[in-house]
Amino acid sequence: MPPPDAAETRIEVWDCNWSTFRLFDACATQWRVVGGFGVMWIGLDYAAVEIVQRRLHLDDADFADLQAMEVEALMILNGGRS
């Protein structure tokens, strides 16, 4: 949850991407992270993603699109390092 003084940001999601966005958003707490000398985001926990995908009644195409979103998110989360 954002802090109370955070500015509201609105995004537009095209209809063709809505189910994949729902899956990505529902998996927000399913990221694998390692620490040590810094934080390194590893990726999504696919066992958990599968459960979320089934509960949302989404298909394999949504999972493939989620993986594409994951790759882009990892680049941002890891500061350009994959």
PyMOL commands that set and color helices and strands:
alter all, ss='L'
color gray80, all
select helices_A, chain A and resi 15-26+46-55+60-77
alter helices_A, ss='H'
color red, helices_A
select strands_A, chain A and resi 31-34+40-44
alter strands_A, ss='S'
color yellow, strands_A
deselect
rebuild
show_as cartoon
